[in-house]
Amino acid sequence: MIYRRFGRTDWKLSEIGYGMWGMGSWKASDDTQSLQSLHLAVEGGINFFDTAWGYGEGHSERLLGQLVKAHPNTRLYTASKIPPMNFRWPAKPHHRFEESYPEQHIREYTEKTLTNLGLEQIDLIQFHTWDDAWAEKEEWQRLTEDLKKDGKVSAMGISMNRWEPENGIKAMETGLIDAVQVIYNIFDQAPEDKLFPFCQANDIAVIARVPFDEGTLTGNITRETTFPEGDWRGTYFVQENLNSSVDRADLLRSLVPDPMDMATMALRFILENKTVGTVIPGMRKPRNVKANIDCSDGVALDRTLYKALKKHRWDRKPTEWSQ
């Protein structure tokens, strides 16, 4: 496992992190399998785990708490997210700060997260939604400083809305944001335009999420794919999105070099960008954990292939179904 410096925190994080959304409330999520995968990840050198209260109303956080307790001699970095008080994802321009992140709500859910994790301090707490209209609000700025001063939080971050990689730069200009989580993959390359250069210039850490575009970049989703009732992906892959996503993924198939598969190619594409501190694929099964860990071997993606993949950038605009 290769480790990268995580911005101004100076943490050394595994370049392959662990996204724990799938262990929260998705159907067929099994705790025994989840914990097996988590322990395997630690054994393979992964030391960064990203969860949220919203992933099963604390269920995923509690699994992470079990993992940390089971590895007392291994430095594991914990990250979670505070849900907006209105419980609406993503933040919309008309959502007021007061209905999203008032002081008491931030304090309450920080404490809930710490209780779920069984910790006195979390390494990174993030706002789960964000709109830069809130950037100048003194309430969150003051509270961020207080949470750090009180030892509740080591670093503060924001999770950017889907396909809005620049809607957070104003908040980062305050100097109070240590890390940003953003969608970045073969399709979603827009963070390279302004966000990544800003983060580099200001030593702000970057977490790349949704490396497989919710599954299309694994090559396993087709126009005929259906999802179990209650599975969030069923609301995301509406027909309009499913068809266009599959069509674009199909264009990549001829580029996948043997013996690599599409998911490996997608992950290695992200690792080529050194602005990324860690990438957090979801891994509910042990075989996925091993495959993703194997990508951290220091072997660069073939430059001709990398240049070809860069041409598959797909700039999208947020919609009601993009969430």
Secondary structure per residue as TSV (DSSP state, phi and psi in degrees):
chain	resnum	aa	ss	phi	psi
A	1	M	-	360.0	133.7
A	2	I	-	-98.3	141.4
A	3	Y	E	-114.9	144.0
A	4	R	E	-123.1	149.5
A	5	R	E	-70.9	133.7
A	6	F	E	-101.5	72.3
A	7	G	G	57.7	-150.4
A	8	R	G	-68.7	-12.4
A	9	T	G	-66.5	-27.0
A	10	D	T	67.7	14.0
A	11	W	E	-68.7	151.9
A	12	K	E	-106.7	101.9
A	13	L	E	-103.7	148.5
A	14	S	E	-62.8	133.6
A	15	E	S	-66.6	-21.6
A	16	I	B	-100.5	111.7
A	17	G	-	-99.5	-167.6
A	18	Y	E	-131.3	115.2
A	19	G	E	-89.8	125.5
A	20	M	-	-107.1	18.1
A	21	W	G	-58.0	-45.7
A	22	G	G	-63.2	-11.0
A	23	M	G	-97.6	6.3
A	24	G	T	-93.1	-67.7
A	25	S	S	-139.8	5.3
A	26	W	-	-66.2	149.8
A	27	K	T	-64.0	149.9
A	28	A	T	70.2	11.9
A	29	S	-	-79.4	119.7
A	30	D	-	-112.8	124.4
A	31	D	H	-62.9	-37.1
A	32	T	H	-62.9	-46.1
A	33	Q	H	-65.9	-39.9
A	34	S	H	-61.5	-47.6
A	35	L	H	-66.8	-35.4
A	36	Q	H	-60.8	-42.9
A	37	S	H	-67.2	-40.6
A	38	L	H	-64.0	-44.7
A	39	H	H	-64.4	-38.8
A	40	L	H	-62.6	-37.0
A	41	A	H	-63.2	-44.9
A	42	V	H	-61.2	-43.9
A	43	E	H	-60.9	-30.6
A	44	G	T	-86.9	1.3
A	45	G	T	102.3	-0.6
A	46	I	-	-70.7	130.2
A	47	N	-	-128.0	8.0
A	48	F	E	-123.6	126.1
A	49	F	E	-129.2	123.9
A	50	D	E	-112.9	123.5
A	51	T	-	-134.6	-164.9
A	52	A	-	-165.7	151.3
A	53	W	T	-60.1	-34.8
A	54	G	T	-67.4	-10.8
A	55	Y	T	-85.1	83.2
A	56	G	T	79.8	28.8
A	57	E	T	50.8	48.8
A	58	G	T	97.2	-7.3
A	59	H	H	-62.6	-45.7
A	60	S	H	-64.4	-37.3
A	61	E	H	-61.5	-41.0
A	62	R	H	-66.5	-34.6
A	63	L	H	-64.1	-40.8
A	64	L	H	-64.7	-38.0
A	65	G	H	-60.3	-40.7
A	66	Q	H	-62.2	-40.6
A	67	L	H	-64.2	-47.4
A	68	V	H	-60.5	-42.0
A	69	K	H	-64.5	-32.8
A	70	A	H	-77.8	-11.9
A	71	H	-	-128.6	64.0
A	72	P	T	-64.8	-21.2
A	73	N	T	-101.0	8.0
A	74	T	S	-116.5	129.7
A	75	R	-	-77.4	106.0
A	76	L	-	-109.9	132.5
A	77	Y	E	-95.6	127.4
A	78	T	E	-106.3	137.3
A	79	A	E	-137.0	138.2
A	80	S	E	-145.0	-178.9
A	81	K	E	-137.0	141.8
A	82	I	E	-86.8	126.2
A	83	P	-	-74.7	153.3
A	84	P	-	-68.4	148.3
A	85	M	T	-62.5	-28.9
A	86	N	T	-84.0	-2.5
A	87	F	-	50.8	44.3
A	88	R	-	-122.4	124.2
A	89	W	S	-116.6	137.4
A	90	P	S	-82.9	-177.9
A	91	A	-	-71.2	135.7
A	92	K	-	-106.1	155.8
A	93	P	T	-55.4	-28.2
A	94	H	T	-87.8	-3.4
A	95	H	-	-75.4	123.6
A	96	R	-	-79.8	147.9
A	97	F	G	-57.7	-39.8
A	98	E	G	-63.8	-24.8
A	99	E	G	-96.3	-0.1
A	100	S	T	-111.6	-54.1
A	101	Y	-	-138.0	57.9
A	102	P	-	-66.3	159.0
A	103	E	H	-54.1	-49.6
A	104	Q	H	-61.5	-36.3
A	105	H	H	-66.4	-44.0
A	106	I	H	-60.7	-45.4
A	107	R	H	-63.6	-44.1
A	108	E	H	-60.7	-46.0
A	109	Y	H	-80.2	-22.9
A	110	T	H	-65.0	-43.1
A	111	E	H	-66.1	-40.0
A	112	K	H	-61.9	-41.4
A	113	T	H	-63.9	-45.1
A	114	L	H	-61.3	-39.0
A	115	T	H	-64.6	-45.1
A	116	N	H	-61.8	-38.1
A	117	L	H	-79.6	-20.4
A	118	G	T	72.3	31.0
A	119	L	-	-123.2	156.6
A	120	E	S	-88.9	-22.3
A	121	Q	-	-142.6	138.3
A	122	I	E	-103.0	144.9
A	123	D	E	-68.5	-47.1
A	124	L	E	-138.2	122.7
A	125	I	E	-113.7	138.7
A	126	Q	E	-127.8	149.0
A	127	F	E	-74.9	125.4
A	128	H	S	-74.4	-20.3
A	129	T	S	-134.0	162.2
A	130	W	-	-158.7	147.2
A	131	D	-	-140.0	130.4
A	132	D	G	-68.2	-5.0
A	133	A	G	-64.6	-18.4
A	134	W	G	-90.7	-5.9
A	135	A	T	-55.3	-36.8
A	136	E	T	-89.9	3.5
A	137	K	-	-67.9	120.8
A	138	E	H	-68.7	-23.9
A	139	E	H	-59.7	-51.9
A	140	W	H	-71.4	-31.4
A	141	Q	H	-65.3	-47.5
A	142	R	H	-64.9	-41.7
A	143	L	H	-67.8	-35.8
A	144	T	H	-58.3	-45.1
A	145	E	H	-65.4	-39.7
A	146	D	H	-65.5	-42.8
A	147	L	H	-62.6	-37.1
A	148	K	H	-70.6	-44.1
A	149	K	H	-62.3	-36.5
A	150	D	T	-79.5	-4.4
A	151	G	T	79.5	12.7
A	152	K	S	-80.0	-33.7
A	153	V	E	-134.0	137.0
A	154	S	E	-90.1	-40.0
A	155	A	E	-141.2	155.2
A	156	M	E	-119.2	142.4
A	157	G	E	-144.8	173.5
A	158	I	E	-131.9	146.1
A	159	S	E	-103.6	117.0
A	160	M	-	-74.3	145.3
A	161	N	-	-62.1	153.9
A	162	R	T	-58.6	128.9
A	163	W	T	63.7	23.2
A	164	E	-	-129.6	61.6
A	165	P	T	-66.7	-12.3
A	166	E	T	-102.5	-4.2
A	167	N	T	-84.4	69.2
A	168	G	T	174.6	-10.3
A	169	I	H	-63.0	-37.1
A	170	K	H	-62.4	-39.5
A	171	A	H	-64.3	-39.6
A	172	M	H	-68.3	-25.9
A	173	E	T	-67.3	-15.6
A	174	T	T	-72.4	-18.1
A	175	G	T	83.4	3.5
A	176	L	-	-97.7	-9.6
A	177	I	-	-99.8	122.1
A	178	D	-	-93.9	-22.7
A	179	A	E	-150.6	150.4
A	180	V	E	-129.9	137.7
A	181	Q	E	-110.5	126.9
A	182	V	E	-144.7	149.8
A	183	I	E	-72.6	125.3
A	184	Y	-	-149.2	121.5
A	185	N	S	-160.9	-171.5
A	186	I	S	-55.7	-41.2
A	187	F	S	-76.9	-48.8
A	188	D	-	-94.0	83.3
A	189	Q	-	-101.9	1.2
A	190	A	G	-57.7	-29.7
A	191	P	G	-57.4	-21.2
A	192	E	G	-67.7	-22.5
A	193	D	T	-68.8	-58.0
A	194	K	T	-125.8	-37.6
A	195	L	H	-64.5	-51.9
A	196	F	H	-61.6	-44.9
A	197	P	H	-59.9	-38.0
A	198	F	H	-64.6	-44.3
A	199	C	H	-62.9	-40.8
A	200	Q	H	-62.4	-45.2
A	201	A	H	-67.2	-27.3
A	202	N	H	-113.0	9.6
A	203	D	T	56.8	41.9
A	204	I	-	-97.6	131.8
A	205	A	E	-74.3	150.1
A	206	V	E	-121.5	128.8
A	207	I	E	-109.6	121.3
A	208	A	E	-93.0	120.7
A	209	R	E	-113.9	168.7
A	210	V	-	54.5	52.1
A	211	P	T	-65.0	-22.2
A	212	F	T	-108.5	17.8
A	213	D	G	51.7	49.0
A	214	E	G	61.3	13.9
A	215	G	G	127.9	-24.1
A	216	T	G	-65.8	-31.5
A	217	L	G	-82.9	6.7
A	218	T	G	-89.0	-16.5
A	219	G	T	82.4	6.0
A	220	N	-	-99.0	-4.4
A	221	I	-	-103.0	132.5
A	222	T	-	-122.8	176.4
A	223	R	T	-63.8	-21.1
A	224	E	T	-93.0	-2.6
A	225	T	-	-64.5	134.2
A	226	T	-	-125.2	160.3
A	227	F	-	-123.3	149.6
A	228	P	-	-60.0	151.7
A	229	E	T	-57.4	132.0
A	230	G	T	94.0	-11.5
A	231	D	-	-77.3	124.1
A	232	W	T	-56.0	-32.6
A	233	R	H	-61.8	-22.5
A	234	G	H	-67.5	-26.9
A	235	T	H	-88.6	-19.6
A	236	Y	H	-86.6	-44.9
A	237	F	S	-87.7	60.5
A	238	V	-	-64.4	163.7
A	239	Q	H	-54.2	-42.1
A	240	E	H	-57.0	-46.1
A	241	N	H	-76.9	-39.9
A	242	L	H	-59.3	-49.7
A	243	N	H	-63.5	-46.7
A	244	S	H	-68.9	-36.0
A	245	S	H	-67.2	-44.7
A	246	V	H	-63.8	-41.4
A	247	D	H	-60.3	-42.2
A	248	R	H	-71.8	-36.3
A	249	A	H	-65.8	-37.1
A	250	D	H	-61.6	-30.9
A	251	L	T	-68.5	-17.2
A	252	L	T	-88.0	-18.1
A	253	R	G	-56.9	-39.3
A	254	S	G	-71.7	-13.3
A	255	L	G	-89.8	-14.9
A	256	V	-	-70.2	115.7
A	257	P	-	-79.1	144.5
A	258	D	T	-74.7	135.7
A	259	P	T	-97.8	20.6
A	260	M	-	-71.2	150.0
A	261	D	-	-106.3	173.9
A	262	M	H	-65.0	-38.7
A	263	A	H	-62.8	-42.2
A	264	T	H	-63.6	-42.6
A	265	M	H	-61.3	-41.7
A	266	A	H	-64.1	-41.6
A	267	L	H	-69.9	-41.5
A	268	R	H	-66.4	-30.7
A	269	F	H	-59.9	-45.2
A	270	I	H	-66.2	-40.3
A	271	L	H	-65.4	-17.9
A	272	E	T	-67.3	-23.2
A	273	N	-	-90.5	111.6
A	274	K	T	-78.0	-5.7
A	275	T	T	-70.6	-27.8
A	276	V	-	-71.0	123.4
A	277	G	S	-80.3	-39.5
A	278	T	E	-159.3	150.2
A	279	V	E	-116.2	140.7
A	280	I	-	-120.8	74.5
A	281	P	-	-66.9	150.5
A	282	G	B	-79.8	137.7
A	283	M	-	-142.2	93.8
A	284	R	-	-91.5	-15.3
A	285	K	S	-119.9	142.7
A	286	P	H	-53.6	-37.3
A	287	R	H	-65.4	-31.8
A	288	N	H	-70.9	-37.5
A	289	V	H	-59.8	-49.0
A	290	K	H	-62.6	-43.8
A	291	A	H	-62.7	-40.6
A	292	N	H	-72.1	-39.7
A	293	I	H	-61.3	-38.4
A	294	D	T	-62.3	-18.5
A	295	C	T	-73.5	-18.5
A	296	S	-	-92.4	76.4
A	297	D	S	-126.8	5.0
A	298	G	S	78.8	1.0
A	299	V	-	-85.9	120.9
A	300	A	-	-73.3	149.3
A	301	L	-	-70.1	140.3
A	302	D	-	-51.0	130.6
A	303	R	H	-63.2	-36.5
A	304	T	H	-64.6	-41.8
A	305	L	H	-65.2	-43.7
A	306	Y	H	-59.2	-45.1
A	307	K	H	-63.6	-36.0
A	308	A	H	-66.9	-39.2
A	309	L	H	-68.7	-32.4
A	310	K	H	-59.8	-27.4
A	311	K	T	-75.2	-7.0
A	312	H	T	-96.8	17.6
A	313	R	-	-56.5	139.6
A	314	W	-	-135.2	103.7
A	315	D	-	-86.0	119.4
A	316	R	-	-120.7	158.0
A	317	K	-	-111.5	143.1
A	318	P	-	-56.9	142.2
A	319	T	-	-132.0	179.3
A	320	E	T	-64.9	-34.2
A	321	W	T	-87.6	-13.7
A	322	S	T	-73.3	-24.6
A	323	Q	-	47.3	360.0
